[in-house]
Each structure stands twice: as structure tokens, then as C-alpha cells.
Amino acid sequence: MSPARAVPLLALAAALALPAAGASAAKRPAALKVAVPAAGQVSVVLADAGRRASRPKAAAVPAGVSVLGGVTPAGRLAVAVVRPRDAAAGGRVTVKLKRRPRGVERLAAALDGGGAPKAACKDAKLGAALGRRLAGAAA
């Protein structure tokens, strides 16, 4: 093989080996950010995560805050952030998912008459999803 033909083949091989800039952004896991509620409150986030959604993982959790949640078999995501009265932490909780959730509903103060949607009250599996602690950093 002549050196003149080898250069374009090497350039082609290098281009195929490197992922495109748009492809790497599409494969990046989605992050859902939930604000930490006031002391003694619970904030809840409901969303559609898709049929074959993986379990969510808590990535960044302030000290003293608990994160509960999961995905129902139907693909409904429920995440609750609980802040006890004695916890001094504030800020945000980051929850990582494989895909970006759709139809995100946020209840900032669920205990303060922050009426849950009627669909959440009818779905018994949503309550079971909220009964599990999330895997991840200090969840």
C-alpha cells in the first residue's frame, strides 16, 4: 500500500473510532433536580419515566436529608425528599436516571396541603415506590 493511500484510510479509521459530539450527549444519563423542602416538610416529584425505566439513584444529597422513591411497573417515577426539623441542610437533591423523564409534576410542600394529584392517590403501586430508599450517595 502506498503512503498516499494510507493517510486517508488512517483518517477514516480515526473518524469511526471517535464518537460524534451529539451521540455522547444523547447517551449521558438524565438528572432530575429536586429542591430540599423547608424543615419538617416533604417535597414530591412525579414523572413518566417510561416502561423499561431503571431504578433512579441519588447523586447529590445534603446531609440530614432522606430521599425515597422508585419506578412503578407502569413506568411512573415517584421521588420524595424528606427534611427533618433538626436538619440544617438546604439546597437541591440530584437524582440520576437513564432517560429524561416526561410530564414532571412537583409538589413543593406535600404536608402543607400541597394537594397530590388524584392519579397519585388512586395508584397503590406509587405508594409502594415511595416506600423505598434510593441508592446512591448518602440517600
C-alpha positions in Angstrom: 0.0 0.0 0.0 1.4 3.4 -1.0 1.8 6.1 1.7 -0.6 8.3 -0.2 -3.4 5.8 0.2 -2.6 5.1 3.9 -3.3 8.6 5.1 -7.0 8.7 4.1 -7.5 5.3 5.5 -6.0 6.3 8.8 -8.2 9.4 8.9 -11.3 7.3 8.2 -10.4 4.8 11.0 -9.8 7.7 13.4 -13.2 9.3 12.5 -15.0 6.0 13.0 -13.3 5.3 16.4 -14.3 8.7 17.9 -18.0 9.2 18.8 -19.8 12.1 17.4 -20.4 15.1 19.7 -24.2 14.7 19.6 -24.1 11.0 20.3 -22.2 11.4 23.6 -24.8 14.0 24.8 -27.7 11.6 24.0 -26.1 8.8 26.0 -25.5 10.9 29.1 -27.8 10.0 31.9 -30.6 12.4 32.7 -30.6 14.3 36.0 -33.7 15.4 37.9 -33.2 18.1 40.4 -35.5 18.4 43.4 -35.4 21.3 45.8 -35.0 20.4 49.5 -38.2 21.5 51.3 -38.5 23.6 54.5 -37.7 22.0 57.9 -40.3 19.3 58.7 -41.6 19.1 55.2 -41.7 16.6 52.3 -41.4 17.5 48.6 -42.6 15.1 46.0 -41.8 14.8 42.3 -43.9 12.6 40.0 -43.0 11.9 36.3 -43.3 9.4 33.5 -40.0 7.5 33.3 -41.0 5.1 30.5 -41.9 1.4 30.5 -38.4 0.0 30.9 -37.0 2.6 33.3 -34.1 1.7 35.5 -34.0 2.5 39.2 -33.2 6.1 40.0 -30.1 6.9 42.0 -29.5 9.8 44.3 -26.3 11.6 43.2 -26.0 14.6 45.4 -27.8 14.7 48.8 -27.3 17.3 51.5 -26.5 15.9 55.0 -29.5 15.0 57.1 -31.9 14.7 54.2 -33.6 11.4 53.2 -34.5 10.6 49.6 -37.2 7.9 48.9 -38.7 6.7 45.7 -38.7 4.4 42.7 -40.4 3.5 39.5 -43.7 1.5 39.2 -44.0 -1.3 36.7 -46.0 1.0 34.5 -43.1 3.4 34.3 -44.3 6.1 36.7 -41.5 7.7 38.7 -42.0 9.0 42.3 -39.3 10.7 44.3 -39.8 12.2 47.8 -37.3 14.3 49.6 -37.8 14.4 53.4 -36.2 17.1 55.6 -36.5 16.5 59.4 -37.0 19.6 61.6 -33.5 19.3 63.1 -31.7 19.1 59.7 -29.9 22.3 58.9 -29.2 21.5 55.2 -30.8 23.2 52.3 -30.2 23.2 48.6 -31.0 20.6 46.0 -31.0 16.8 45.6 -29.9 15.4 42.2 -31.5 12.1 41.1 -29.9 10.3 38.1 -32.0 8.3 35.6 -31.1 6.6 32.3 -33.6 8.6 30.3 -35.1 12.1 30.7 -38.5 11.9 32.4 -41.5 13.4 30.8 -44.5 15.1 32.4 -42.8 16.2 35.6 -45.1 17.3 38.4 -43.6 18.9 41.5 -45.2 19.3 45.0 -43.0 21.6 47.0 -44.7 21.1 50.4 -46.7 17.9 50.3 -47.6 18.0 54.1 -48.8 21.7 53.9 -52.0 21.0 51.9 -49.9 20.7 48.7 -52.7 18.6 47.2 -51.4 15.5 45.5 -52.9 14.8 42.0 -55.9 12.4 42.1 -53.9 9.9 39.9 -51.3 9.6 42.7 -54.0 8.8 45.3 -55.6 6.1 43.1 -52.3 4.3 42.3 -51.4 1.9 45.1 -48.1 1.0 43.4 -47.0 4.6 43.5 -47.1 4.4 47.3 -45.0 1.2 47.2 -42.5 3.0 45.1 -42.2 5.8 47.6 -41.6 3.3 50.4 -38.0 2.5 49.2 -34.8 4.5 49.8 -32.9 5.5 46.7 -29.5 4.0 46.1 -26.7 6.5 45.8 -24.6 9.0 47.8 -25.9 9.4 51.3 -29.5 8.7 50.4 
